[in-house]
Amino acid sequence: MNATPFNFPQDFIKTLEDDLGQKIEIQRVKNWDELQAKMVTKTGAHLVLAPSFWARDMDRESLIMRLNPIQTKVEKRISPDFISLQGKNLNALPLYWAVTDFRVHKDSTLGDSLDQALQNKALTEIHLYPDQDLMVTHLKVWAKSPAGSLKLKDVSTFQFNKIPTDISKTAIWEYPHLVKDPNTRSLTTGNSRAFMVYSMMIPRNSSNKKLSYRLIEKMMDPQIEEAILTKLPMGSTLQVTDSFQIAKEKRSTELRDLKLHELIILEKRLPDLFQEYWQKYNFILPN
C-alpha cells in the first residue's frame, strides 16, 4: 500500500514483477484512517510505504513487524545517518527523502521572503506540500506570526505527478526542493522548510510475511532505487557506492549539508490539530 503523495514509475513496477515472477499491485491509500482500516483486517498487504513518523502510531497499535530478521542487511545498505533518525526500534525502513521549498512565479511581486508573501494583500492562492500534518504545522506557526491575518478561503495541496508548469503570479507553492522549474524562484524562509522521510513497513497482517521480507530487501537494491528516483524529485537513503548511478543532490550524503536544525521534522501525527484547521480553512486535498 502506498500512503505517500507520489506514484511509483511503471517501468519500476515491471522490473520488480519480472524479478519476482509475479504480479505487483499497488493500492493508493489517501489518509491514516483508510490505512489503519486496511491493517486491522485478517489479511493485508505485503508492504506499506508511508511517512516515517507514522511508524510511531503503527507500532503503538501493534500494526507493523520488527525488521530484526534483516537488520544486518539494512545496516549494510542504508546510510547510518538515516538509521539513527529511526531511533532504537527498527520497524520502518527509510528509503526516500525530500526537503520542501517555498516558491513563487519568477515575475511575482509578492516579495522575496515567505513572510512578505504571506502578508501581501495580493496573495490569492497557497498550495502546500501534500502532507496533512505538515500543512497544519505551517498554519499553526503562521497564526502566531504577522501572517496570522491570512484571509484566504482555500488552502490546497497537490500530487507529485501533477506539479504545475504554469503557476499564478499571486500564488505560493511548497515544492520538493529537487523539482526544477525555471519559471519559479525560491522564497527565503526562517524555519518553514521541512525534511520529509518515507519508510517501508511490514504490516503484521501481511498474508505472506516471507514475501514481505523479500520485497523489502529488494527495495534496497541500488538498481531499483535508481529506477524510482530517476522519475521522482526525491533523495535516496542508500549508502553511496562507486556503482550507484544517481545524481549527487539525491544521495544520502547530502543529509549532512542540510542543516537539519533549520528544518521542520515531524515526529508524530497531529489529527486533532488537523480537524481544528480543517474547519477554519477549506482544505482541498488531491483525489
C-alpha positions in Angstrom: 0.0 0.0 0.0 1.2 3.5 -0.9 0.4 6.2 1.6 2.8 8.8 0.0 2.0 11.7 -2.4 3.9 10.1 -5.3 3.2 7.2 -7.6 5.8 4.5 -8.5 7.0 4.6 -12.1 5.6 1.9 -14.3 9.0 0.7 -15.5 10.0 0.1 -11.9 6.8 -2.0 -11.3 7.6 -4.0 -14.4 11.2 -4.6 -13.3 10.0 -5.8 -9.9 7.4 -8.1 -11.4 10.0 -9.7 -13.8 12.4 -10.2 -10.9 9.8 -11.8 -8.6 7.9 -13.6 -11.2 4.5 -12.4 -10.1 2.1 -9.5 -10.5 2.6 -6.5 -8.3 -0.5 -4.5 -7.2 0.0 -1.1 -5.5 -3.0 0.3 -3.7 -3.2 4.0 -3.1 -4.2 5.0 0.4 -5.4 8.6 1.0 -5.0 9.0 4.7 -4.3 7.4 8.1 -7.8 6.2 8.8 -8.0 4.4 5.5 -4.6 2.8 6.1 -5.5 1.8 9.6 -8.7 0.1 8.5 -6.8 -2.0 6.0 -4.2 -3.0 8.6 -6.6 -4.5 11.1 -8.3 -6.9 8.7 -7.4 -10.7 8.9 -5.1 -10.5 5.9 -3.5 -7.4 4.4 -0.9 -6.0 2.0 2.7 -7.3 2.0 4.2 -3.8 2.5 3.3 -0.2 3.4 5.1 2.9 2.3 4.2 5.9 4.4 5.7 9.0 6.2 8.3 7.7 8.6 6.7 9.4 11.6 3.6 7.2 11.1 5.6 4.2 12.3 5.3 5.5 15.9 1.5 5.1 15.9 1.6 1.9 13.9 4.0 0.4 16.4 1.9 1.5 19.4 -1.1 -0.2 17.9 1.0 -3.3 17.0 0.2 -2.9 13.3 3.8 -3.5 12.0 6.6 -6.0 12.3 10.1 -5.5 13.6 12.7 -5.7 10.9 15.2 -7.7 13.1 15.5 -10.6 10.6 17.1 -8.3 8.0 18.7 -5.8 10.4 22.2 -6.7 9.3 21.4 -6.1 5.6 19.7 -2.9 6.5 22.7 -1.6 8.3 24.9 -2.5 5.4 22.8 -0.8 2.7 21.1 2.2 4.4 23.1 5.3 5.4 23.7 5.3 9.2 22.5 8.9 9.3 19.0 7.7 8.3 19.1 4.7 10.5 19.9 6.9 13.5 16.8 9.1 12.7 14.6 6.0 13.2 15.6 5.5 16.8 16.3 2.3 18.7 13.4 0.2 17.3 13.9 -0.8 13.7 10.4 -1.2 12.5 10.5 1.1 9.4 13.0 1.1 6.6 13.8 4.7 5.5 14.0 4.8 1.7 13.3 8.2 0.3 13.6 11.8 1.5 12.7 15.3 0.4 13.2 18.9 1.6 10.4 21.4 0.9 11.0 24.7 -0.7 8.6 27.7 -1.0 8.3 29.1 -4.5 6.5 31.9 -6.4 6.4 32.8 -10.1 9.7 34.3 -11.2 7.9 37.6 -12.0 5.8 37.6 -8.9 5.6 40.8 -6.8 4.6 39.0 -3.6 8.0 39.6 -2.1 11.4 37.9 -1.6 10.6 36.2 1.7 7.8 33.8 2.7 6.7 36.2 5.4 6.4 39.1 2.9 4.4 36.9 0.5 2.1 35.6 3.2 1.3 39.2 4.3 0.9 40.6 0.8 -2.7 41.5 0.1 -2.3 40.4 -3.5 -1.8 36.8 -2.4 -4.7 34.6 -3.8 -3.5 31.0 -3.5 -1.5 28.8 -1.2 -0.6 25.3 -2.4 1.2 23.3 0.3 3.3 20.2 0.2 1.0 17.1 0.2 1.1 16.1 3.8 -1.8 16.9 6.2 0.3 17.1 9.3 2.9 19.4 7.7 0.1 21.6 6.4 -1.4 22.2 9.8 2.1 22.6 11.3 2.7 25.5 8.9 -0.7 27.1 9.6 -0.2 26.9 13.4 3.1 28.7 13.1 1.8 31.3 10.8 -1.1 32.0 13.1 1.4 33.3 15.7 3.2 35.5 13.2 2.2 38.7 11.3 0.9 36.3 8.7 -1.8 35.3 11.2 -4.1 37.8 9.4 -4.2 35.3 6.4 -7.7 35.6 5.0 -7.6 33.0 2.3 -10.7 30.8 1.9 -8.9 27.8 0.4 -5.5 26.1 1.2 -4.8 23.4 -1.3 -2.2 20.7 -2.0 -1.3 18.6 -5.0 0.0 15.3 -6.2 3.6 14.8 -7.3 2.6 13.6 -10.8 0.5 16.8 -11.2 3.0 19.5 -10.2 2.1 22.5 -12.4 4.3 24.0 -15.0 2.4 27.3 -15.2 1.6 29.0 -11.9 -0.1 32.2 -10.9 1.9 35.3 -10.1 -0.2 35.7 -6.9 0.3 32.1 -5.6 2.7 30.4 -3.2 3.7 26.8 -3.8 5.6 24.5 -1.5 7.6 22.2 -3.8 10.0 19.3 -3.2 13.4 21.1 -3.5 14.6 18.8 -6.3 11.8 20.0 -8.6 13.4 22.0 -11.4 11.1 24.8 -12.7 12.8 27.8 -14.4 9.5 29.8 -14.2 9.7 29.9 -10.4 12.0 31.4 -7.7 12.6 30.4 -4.1 11.5 32.5 -1.2 13.8 32.9 1.8 12.3 31.4 4.9 13.1 31.2 8.6 12.3 27.7 9.8 9.4 26.8 7.5 11.1 24.3 5.2 10.5 20.7 6.1 12.5 17.5 5.9 10.3 14.5 4.9 11.3 10.9 5.1 9.3 8.0 3.6 9.7 4.4 5.0 8.7 0.9 4.1 7.0 -1.2 6.8 5.7 -4.7 7.0 2.1 -5.0 8.2 1.5 -7.5 11.0 -1.5 -8.8 9.0 0.6 -9.4 5.8 -0.7 -12.6 4.1 2.8 -13.7 3.2 5.5 -12.4 5.6 8.3 -14.3 3.9 7.4 -12.4 0.7 7.2 -9.2 2.6 10.8 -9.5 3.8 11.9 -10.5 0.3 10.2 -7.4 -1.2 11.6 -5.0 1.4 15.1 -6.4 0.7 14.6 -5.9 -3.0 13.6 -2.2 -2.4 17.2 -1.7 -1.0 18.7 -2.8 -4.3 20.6 0.2 -5.9 19.2 -0.6 -9.4 15.6 -0.5 -8.0 16.4 2.8 -6.2 17.8 4.3 -9.4 14.8 3.2 -11.5 12.5 5.0 -9.0 14.4 8.2 -8.3 15.2 9.0 -11.9 11.4 9.7 -12.2 10.8 11.3 -8.8 12.0 14.5 -7.1 13.2 12.5 -4.0 16.6 11.6 -2.5 18.0 8.2 -1.6 18.8 6.8 1.8 21.2 4.1 0.4 24.9 4.2 1.3 26.9 5.7 -1.6 29.0 3.2 -3.6 31.0 3.6 -6.8 28.4 1.7 -8.8 25.4 3.7 -7.5 24.5 5.9 -10.5 22.4 8.7 -9.0 22.8 12.5 -9.1 24.9 13.9 -6.2 22.0 16.1 -5.0 19.9 12.9 -4.5 22.5 11.0 -2.5 22.2 10.2 1.2 25.5 12.0 1.8 23.6 15.3 1.1 21.9 14.9 4.5 25.0 16.2 6.3 24.8 19.5 4.4 21.1 20.2 5.0 21.3 22.0 8.4 18.6 19.9 9.9 18.2 22.2 12.9 16.7 24.8 10.5 14.1 22.3 9.1 10.7 21.0 10.3 11.0 17.3 11.1 7.6 15.8 12.0 7.7 13.3 14.9 4.1 12.4 15.3 0.7 12.7 13.6 -1.5 15.7 14.5 -5.1 14.6 14.0 -6.7 17.0 16.5 -4.8 20.0 15.0 -5.8 18.9 11.5 -9.5 18.9 12.5 -9.2 22.3 14.0 -7.7 23.9 10.9 -9.9 21.8 8.6 -12.9 23.8 9.9 -11.1 27.1 9.6 -9.9 26.6 6.1 -11.3 24.8 3.1 -8.5 22.2 2.7 -8.5 21.0 -0.9 -6.8 17.6 -0.9 -5.8 15.5 -4.0 -8.0 12.6 -5.0 
